Amino acid sequence: MNHWPDHQRIRKYSGYAETRGDRLRPLHCTMKHPAVSTAPADTAGSSILAADMVDDAGDEGEETKPRDLKWTDSAFLSNTLVTSGKDAVFSADHYSSFMSQFLGEPIPAIAPLARARVMCACQLHTIDAHGDHIHTCPKHSGAKPAHELVVAAVADLARAAGFSTRTRNVTATRVRQRGDIEILRLNVGGHADMVIDVTILHEMSGNCNGINVGLNGQLRGQGESLLEDAAKAKNKKYRETYASNGIQKAFIPAVLTTAGRIHGEFLRLLCILADRETRKNFENLGPAGSPSAEAFKWKRAFNFNKNRAILARTLAQATALRAQLVMTALRPRRDDPHLRNLNLASLH
Ligand SMILES: [Zn+2]
């Protein structure tokens, strides 16, 4: 791929970022996160999973390079044969919604609303054709079902690896806040159980007011700051209180973006789950299940790829769904004649 002339030409010009697609393109490139992070605790890129990462050291005496875990969202998307067996249907409408967002083009389902300058239910912004406000408005109820899709997919991955999970009645912190998923007896991060909280960020601003209104439609962060800042905020909210004496659970944030980026700690967890699933696969074979190191490694790589592909597909569906549920953001007040008389069919 790196030597493909068209690819080289596009990469060369992507720095100019003339269009929305240009600004999005670098976000679709392969991400690399160190398998074992050496960043000091509570700094960007730090990890509580370092001691639990699977050991890929070479034979004794062989020098091994620090290993990176890779994430290429669009490549995993192309692997549509990998499914969890109960994926939500990716309808044509949802696919066109996702692909428009991927390319930075107006979303067909909401472009008519943008042309008609329809006001969002928050009464502060009109709907824009790229969905920036839909994705960032705190009043948009489409965010919840999209979030639930990802929560369910992560819980499924943990169950496939042989662990009991909870997505309801997750253990609460002392101030009665809860993460989204609890994995029991995973034994990583220094505690038996782990709580995970899922966040799907939008890459562009869409809810800025006042003097910052010009930021709407612009990228929200440089490099990985958007992912890191969100992870830091979640850690601050949950980690210490979950680790405290009465609760004693590990906590990690699971941060994703609508452009398909992933935070390093979540990617490491997907790798750990792939390792545990592989152990279970071979244990299920009974006495015959003592694989060579090579066979184990291949099977684990397969499971890691499967986990990434299922998550990438689910994230694409969640991104599509948030925009497709735009009408829920417009739920009119009874006395709003503008919305009551809105005939969507006439706007196409
Ligand atoms: Zn709004």
Boltz pocket constraint, residues with backbone or C-beta under 6 A from the ligand:
constraints:
  - pocket:
      binder: B
      contacts: [[A, 120], [A, 121], [A, 122], [A, 123], [A, 124], [A, 125], [A, 133], [A, 137], [A, 138], [A, 139], [A, 140]]
      max_distance: 6.0
